[in-house]
Amino acid sequence: MILTQQRTQLAKFQSLIALVLLCIGISLMSDKFLTVDNAWNVMRQISVNICISVGMTLVVLTSGIDLSVGSVLAFCGAITAGLLKSGIELPSNNLYIGFTILGAILVGLIAGALLGLFNGWTITRFKVPPFVATLAMLTIARGLTLLWTKGFPISNLGNSFAYIGTGWFLGIPLPVWISAVVIVSAVVITQKTALGRYIYAIGGNEHASKLSGININKVKLIVYSIAGVLAAVGGIMVTSRLDSAQPNAGISYELDSIAAVVIGGTSLSGGRGTIMGTVLGAIIIGVLNNGLVLLNVSPFWQQVVKGGVILLAVIIDKANSKND
């Protein structure tokens, strides 16, 4: 009994322990790691992954998956950049529609919501497995990005827009503030609202949830729409930071977000996990990426290491599920 309790307590703090050990290990191998500039750099970089991963957490809690977030990120960033720089021209009607920064951002967020909604509709209406539906959207959104950009970056978007990704507010990078708002909102949703309770219930036992009167399809539509919006938020931040919408932006971002979710303790079978656990997982992934760069590890080996970390996290998740 005592051993079981100790194992449970250890499982709760395993991500935090892993982060501490990772920081100690990297700091011993690189004197550039424990610096203020590097710390802010890491926080700015993980802000994007946190936004994506929070949306992924909500999806995974319903026992789903979203492989399209990287492509949705790229498309929404490109939409925002294109409208901001060139607007919409309708030569046949001799009409030009210009967009302010706020207007372009709103359209980008709406595009993310619509793509996420389409994912949810495909899954609920046609009973397509989430893996297959979102894999298809991964390709669709990437194709739409290439069509919109014609394969070329959309750059020189202005200092005001660049402030979103590179600016500071009260001594803290603005992307960190944006991710903090996303985190707080998601925590409130999962812990203080009926929607949060429904998300956990569906992931725990979808059949029982249906019998209890929960509108499962509606909840899934909302969850996948939120995931799309948060991918769009990430896309806008990336585009702003680079001052350019790249057609190949967001490649492999879905792997980092899934890694953050699993490392943070969210079960891939659904119904168990927390937003703050995912945030911790995103920090671990960010520190790992930063450490590998500082140690001049080959980008090819970086992929191997991250893949191994994801595999290890899934193995631990399965082990914890059996102990439950």
C-alpha positions as CSV (number, residue, x, y, z in Angstrom):
1,M,0.0,0.0,0.0
2,I,2.8,2.4,1.0
3,L,4.7,1.5,-2.1
4,T,1.7,2.2,-4.3
5,Q,1.2,5.6,-2.7
6,Q,4.9,6.4,-3.3
7,R,4.7,5.3,-6.9
8,T,1.6,7.6,-7.3
9,Q,3.4,10.6,-5.8
10,L,6.4,10.0,-8.0
11,A,4.2,9.8,-11.1
12,K,2.8,13.2,-10.3
13,F,6.2,14.8,-10.1
14,Q,8.1,12.8,-12.8
15,S,7.9,15.6,-15.4
16,L,9.2,18.2,-12.9
17,I,12.0,15.8,-11.8
18,A,12.9,15.2,-15.5
19,L,13.0,19.0,-16.2
20,V,15.3,19.7,-13.2
21,L,17.6,16.9,-14.2
22,L,17.6,18.0,-17.8
23,C,18.5,21.6,-16.8
24,I,21.3,20.4,-14.5
25,G,22.7,18.2,-17.2
26,I,22.7,20.9,-19.9
27,S,24.0,23.6,-17.6
28,L,27.0,21.3,-16.8
29,M,27.8,20.9,-20.5
30,S,27.2,24.5,-21.6
31,D,27.9,27.7,-19.8
32,K,25.5,29.6,-22.1
33,F,22.4,27.7,-20.9
34,L,21.9,29.4,-17.5
35,T,21.8,33.0,-18.8
36,V,19.0,35.5,-18.8
37,D,19.1,36.0,-22.5
38,N,18.9,32.3,-23.2
39,A,16.1,31.9,-20.7
40,W,14.0,34.5,-22.5
41,N,14.8,33.0,-25.8
42,V,13.6,29.6,-24.6
43,M,10.4,31.1,-23.2
44,R,9.7,33.0,-26.4
45,Q,10.2,29.8,-28.5
46,I,8.0,27.6,-26.3
47,S,5.2,30.1,-26.3
48,V,4.1,28.8,-29.7
49,N,4.3,25.2,-28.7
50,I,2.3,25.9,-25.5
51,C,-0.5,27.4,-27.5
52,I,-0.6,24.5,-29.9
53,S,-0.2,21.9,-27.1
54,V,-3.0,23.4,-25.0
55,G,-5.4,22.8,-28.0
56,M,-3.9,19.4,-28.5
57,T,-4.5,18.5,-24.8
58,L,-8.2,19.3,-25.1
59,V,-8.4,17.0,-28.2
60,V,-6.4,14.2,-26.6
61,L,-8.6,14.4,-23.4
62,T,-11.5,13.4,-25.6
63,S,-9.5,10.4,-26.8
64,G,-8.7,12.1,-30.1
65,I,-5.6,13.4,-31.9
66,D,-4.9,16.4,-34.2
67,L,-2.1,15.9,-36.7
68,S,-3.0,19.0,-38.7
69,V,-1.9,21.7,-36.3
70,G,1.4,22.4,-38.0
71,S,-0.2,22.9,-41.4
72,V,-3.1,24.9,-39.9
73,L,-0.5,27.1,-38.2
74,A,1.2,27.7,-41.6
75,F,-2.0,28.5,-43.4
76,C,-3.4,30.9,-40.8
77,G,-0.1,32.7,-40.6
78,A,0.0,33.0,-44.4
79,I,-3.6,34.2,-44.5
80,T,-2.9,36.9,-41.9
81,A,0.3,38.0,-43.6
82,G,-1.2,38.1,-47.1
83,L,-4.2,40.1,-46.1
84,L,-2.1,42.5,-44.0
85,K,0.3,43.2,-46.9
86,S,-1.8,43.0,-50.0
87,G,-5.4,42.9,-48.9
88,I,-8.0,41.5,-51.4
89,E,-8.1,42.8,-54.9
90,L,-11.2,42.3,-57.2
91,P,-10.2,43.8,-60.5
92,S,-13.4,42.9,-62.2
93,N,-15.3,45.1,-59.7
94,N,-12.5,47.7,-59.5
95,L,-12.5,47.0,-55.8
96,Y,-9.7,46.8,-53.2
97,I,-10.2,45.7,-49.6
98,G,-7.4,46.6,-47.2
99,F,-7.0,45.1,-43.7
100,T,-5.7,46.5,-40.5
101,I,-3.5,44.4,-38.2
102,L,-6.6,43.5,-36.1
103,G,-8.7,42.7,-39.1
104,A,-6.0,40.4,-40.6
105,I,-5.5,38.6,-37.3
106,L,-9.2,38.1,-36.9
107,V,-9.5,36.5,-40.3
108,G,-6.5,34.3,-39.5
109,L,-8.2,33.1,-36.3
110,I,-11.5,32.5,-38.1
111,A,-9.6,30.4,-40.7
112,G,-8.1,28.3,-37.9
113,A,-11.5,27.8,-36.3
114,L,-13.1,26.8,-39.6
115,L,-10.4,24.2,-40.4
116,G,-10.7,22.8,-36.8
117,L,-14.4,22.8,-37.2
118,F,-14.1,20.8,-40.4
119,N,-11.9,18.3,-38.6
120,G,-14.5,17.9,-35.9
121,W,-17.4,17.6,-38.5
122,T,-15.6,15.0,-40.5
123,I,-14.9,13.0,-37.3
124,T,-18.4,13.3,-35.9
125,R,-20.5,13.2,-39.1
126,F,-18.7,10.4,-41.0
127,K,-17.2,8.6,-38.0
128,V,-13.7,9.0,-39.6
129,P,-11.0,8.1,-37.0
130,P,-9.3,11.4,-35.8
131,F,-5.9,10.1,-36.9
132,V,-7.1,9.8,-40.5
133,A,-9.3,12.9,-40.6
134,T,-6.5,15.2,-39.2
135,L,-3.9,13.5,-41.4
136,A,-5.9,14.5,-44.4
137,M,-6.3,18.1,-43.1
138,L,-2.5,18.2,-42.6
139,T,-2.1,17.7,-46.4
140,I,-5.1,19.9,-47.3
141,A,-3.9,22.9,-45.2
142,R,-0.4,22.6,-46.4
143,G,-1.7,22.6,-50.0
144,L,-3.8,25.7,-49.3
145,T,-0.8,27.4,-47.8
146,L,1.2,26.8,-51.0
147,L,-1.7,27.9,-53.2
148,W,-2.1,31.1,-51.1
149,T,1.6,32.0,-51.0
150,K,2.4,30.5,-54.5
151,G,5.3,28.9,-52.9
152,F,7.0,32.1,-51.9
153,P,7.4,33.8,-48.4
154,I,5.2,36.8,-47.6
155,S,7.6,39.2,-45.9
156,N,8.1,42.8,-44.7
157,L,4.9,43.0,-42.7
158,G,5.8,46.1,-40.7
159,N,7.1,46.9,-37.2
160,S,3.7,47.1,-35.6
161,F,2.9,43.5,-36.6
162,A,6.4,42.3,-35.7
163,Y,5.8,43.6,-32.2
164,I,3.5,40.7,-31.5
165,G,6.3,38.2,-31.8
166,T,9.3,40.2,-30.8
167,G,8.0,43.0,-28.5
168,W,8.2,43.2,-24.7
169,F,5.5,44.2,-22.2
170,L,6.4,45.0,-18.5
171,G,9.8,43.4,-19.0
172,I,8.4,40.1,-20.4
173,P,8.2,39.0,-24.1
174,L,4.8,39.5,-25.5
175,P,4.5,35.9,-26.8
176,V,4.9,34.8,-23.2
177,W,1.9,37.0,-22.2
178,I,-0.1,35.6,-25.0
179,S,0.6,32.0,-24.0
180,A,-0.2,32.9,-20.4
181,V,-3.6,34.1,-21.4
182,V,-4.2,30.8,-23.3
183,I,-3.1,28.8,-20.3
184,V,-5.3,30.6,-17.9
185,S,-8.3,30.4,-20.2
186,A,-7.8,26.6,-20.8
187,V,-7.4,26.0,-17.0
188,V,-10.7,27.8,-16.4
189,I,-12.4,25.8,-19.1
190,T,-11.2,22.4,-18.0
191,Q,-11.7,23.0,-14.2
192,K,-14.5,25.4,-13.9
193,T,-17.0,24.8,-16.7
194,A,-19.4,22.2,-17.8
195,L,-17.5,21.9,-21.1
196,G,-14.4,20.8,-19.2
197,R,-16.3,18.2,-17.3
198,Y,-17.8,16.9,-20.6
199,I,-14.4,16.7,-22.2
200,Y,-13.0,14.5,-19.4
201,A,-16.2,12.4,-19.3
202,I,-16.1,11.7,-23.1
203,G,-12.4,10.7,-22.9
204,G,-13.1,8.5,-19.9
205,N,-16.1,6.6,-21.3
206,E,-17.8,8.0,-24.5
207,H,-20.6,5.4,-24.3
208,A,-21.5,6.3,-20.7
209,S,-21.3,10.0,-21.5
210,K,-23.8,9.6,-24.4
211,L,-26.2,7.7,-22.1
212,S,-25.9,10.5,-19.5
213,G,-27.1,13.0,-22.0
214,I,-23.9,14.7,-23.1
215,N,-24.0,16.0,-26.7
216,I,-20.7,14.3,-27.7
217,N,-20.7,15.6,-31.3
218,K,-21.1,19.2,-30.1
219,V,-18.3,18.9,-27.6
220,K,-16.0,17.5,-30.2
221,L,-16.8,20.2,-32.7
222,I,-16.0,22.8,-30.0
223,V,-12.8,21.1,-29.0
224,Y,-11.4,20.7,-32.5
225,S,-12.4,24.3,-33.3
226,I,-10.5,25.5,-30.2
227,A,-7.5,23.5,-31.4
228,G,-7.7,25.2,-34.8
229,V,-7.9,28.7,-33.2
230,L,-4.9,28.0,-31.0
231,A,-2.9,26.7,-34.0
232,A,-3.8,30.0,-35.7
233,V,-2.5,31.9,-32.7
234,G,0.8,30.1,-32.9
235,G,0.9,30.8,-36.6
236,I,0.4,34.5,-36.1
237,M,3.2,34.6,-33.5
238,V,5.6,32.7,-35.7
239,T,4.9,34.9,-38.7
240,S,5.3,38.0,-36.6
241,R,8.6,36.9,-35.1
242,L,10.1,36.0,-38.5
243,D,8.4,39.0,-40.2
244,S,7.6,36.5,-42.9
245,A,5.0,33.8,-43.6
246,Q,6.9,30.8,-44.8
247,P,5.1,28.2,-47.0
248,N,6.9,25.4,-45.0
249,A,6.2,26.9,-41.6
250,G,5.0,24.5,-38.8
251,I,6.5,21.3,-40.2
252,S,6.8,18.8,-37.4
253,Y,5.2,21.1,-34.9
254,E,2.5,18.5,-34.3
255,L,5.1,16.1,-33.1
256,D,6.4,18.7,-30.5
257,S,2.9,19.3,-29.3
258,I,2.0,15.7,-29.0
259,A,5.3,15.1,-27.1
260,A,4.5,18.0,-24.7
261,V,1.0,16.5,-24.1
262,V,2.3,13.0,-23.4
263,I,5.3,14.1,-21.4
264,G,3.0,16.3,-19.3
265,G,1.0,13.3,-18.2
266,T,-2.1,13.4,-20.5
267,S,-3.1,9.9,-21.4
268,L,-3.4,9.2,-25.1
269,S,-6.5,7.0,-24.3
270,G,-8.2,10.2,-23.0
271,G,-9.9,11.2,-19.8
272,R,-6.8,11.9,-17.8
273,G,-4.4,14.9,-17.8
274,T,-4.0,18.6,-17.0
275,I,-3.2,21.8,-18.8
276,M,-0.4,22.6,-16.4
277,G,1.1,19.2,-17.0
278,T,1.2,20.0,-20.7
279,V,2.8,23.4,-20.1
280,L,5.5,21.6,-18.1
281,G,5.9,19.1,-21.0
282,A,6.2,22.0,-23.5
283,I,8.9,23.5,-21.3
284,I,10.8,20.2,-21.3
285,I,10.6,20.0,-25.1
286,G,11.8,23.6,-25.4
287,V,14.7,23.1,-23.0
288,L,15.7,19.9,-24.8
289,N,15.6,21.7,-28.2
290,N,17.6,24.6,-26.9
291,G,20.1,22.4,-25.1
292,L,20.7,20.3,-28.2
293,V,21.4,23.5,-30.2
294,L,23.8,24.9,-27.6
295,L,25.7,21.6,-27.6
296,N,26.0,21.7,-31.4
297,V,24.2,18.4,-31.8
298,S,23.4,17.6,-35.5
299,P,19.8,18.4,-36.5
300,F,19.5,14.8,-37.7
301,W,20.4,13.5,-34.2
302,Q,18.0,16.0,-32.7
303,Q,15.2,14.3,-34.5
304,V,16.4,10.9,-33.2
305,V,16.5,12.2,-29.6
306,K,13.1,13.8,-29.7
307,G,11.6,10.7,-31.2
308,G,13.1,8.6,-28.4
309,V,11.7,11.0,-25.8
310,I,8.2,10.7,-27.3
311,L,8.5,6.9,-27.3
312,L,9.7,6.9,-23.7
313,A,6.9,9.1,-22.6
314,V,4.3,6.8,-24.3
315,I,5.8,3.8,-22.6
316,I,5.6,5.5,-19.2
317,D,2.0,6.5,-19.9
318,K,1.1,2.9,-20.7
319,A,2.9,1.8,-17.5
320,N,1.0,4.3,-15.4
321,S,-2.3,3.2,-17.0
322,K,-1.7,-0.4,-16.0
323,N,-0.9,0.7,-12.4
324,D,-4.2,2.5,-12.3
